[in-house]
Amino acid sequence: MTRVQARRSIGGLIYFAVAITLGIYFTFAAVQGDYGVFRRVEINAEAAVLRGERDRLALDLADMRNLTHRLSDNYLDTDLLDERAREVLGYMRADEIVIR
């Protein structure tokens, strides 16, 4: 084996080692990186949780708007007013018995 052939085989070996190293690096980045497959799954799971929280908050907002409307000047629900006065102010009628 001559010196030129030895350099060619070492050069080819270095070329393939660099190519394999880059391939492994890019494969790792595609799976584990900031924009990889695992990060995508994590983002989708977080989005599902946030959508659920958004829907729950929308229901809470609708309930609050309903209660606000029922206690407004234009529409007064006396049962709701009585309930709120009892709960917040601790009111009760004279003919009631309180059990705690």
N, C-alpha and C positions, 0 to 999 in steps of 0.2 A: 504494500500500500504506500503510495507516495504522499507527500505532504499536501498536495492540492486535493487529493481525494479525501484526506482526513479533514481538511477545512470544509469541504462540501458537506460531508456527513455531519459534522458538528453544526454547521450553518443550518442545515435542514432540521436537525434535532432542535436547535434553538427556535427556529421558525414554528415548528409544530408545538413546542412547549408554550410559546407566547400565544399561539392560536387557541390552544386548549385552555390556558389560563384565562384569556379574554372570554371564551365561551362559558366557562364556569362562572366568571364574574357577572356576565350579563344574565345568565340563567338565575343566579342568586338574586340579582337586582329585580328581575321580573317577578319573582315569587315573594321575596322578603322586603323589597325596597319601599320607599315612600309612596310609590304609585303601583305597587305590586298586587298580586292576587290576594294575599292575606289582608292587606290594608283595605282593599275594595270590599271584602266581606265584612270587615270591621265597620266601615263607613255605612254599608247597607243596614247592618244591625242597629247602629246608632240612629240612623234616619228613621227606622221603624219605631224605635222607642220615642223619638221626638214627635213623630206623627201621632202616636197614641197620646202623648202628653198634650199636644195641640188640640186634639179632639176632646179630651177631658176638659181642658180650659174653655173650649167653645161651649160645651154643655154648662159649665159653671157660669159663664157669661150670660147665656140664655136664661138660666134660672134667676140670676141677679136682675136682669132686665125685666123679667116677669114680675118679680117681687116689687121692684121699683115702680112699675106701671100700676100694680095693684094697690100701692100706697100713695099714688099721685093724687093731685087735687081733682083731676078730671074723672078718675075712677077710684073709688074707695071701697076696699073689701073690709067690712067690719070684723069678720072672723079673723082675718090676718092681722088687723090692727089690735084686736083683743089678745091674740096669741103673742104678738111682739111686746105689748105692754106688760103682759104677765111675765114673759121671759126676761126682758131687759130691766124693767122697773120693779119687778117682784109684786105686782098688783094681784089682788084676788077679791072675789066678792064676799060679802058678809055671810052668806049662807053656805060657803064652801069649807071643807075640812082638808087640811094639808097633811099629807103623810110623807115623811122623809125617811 
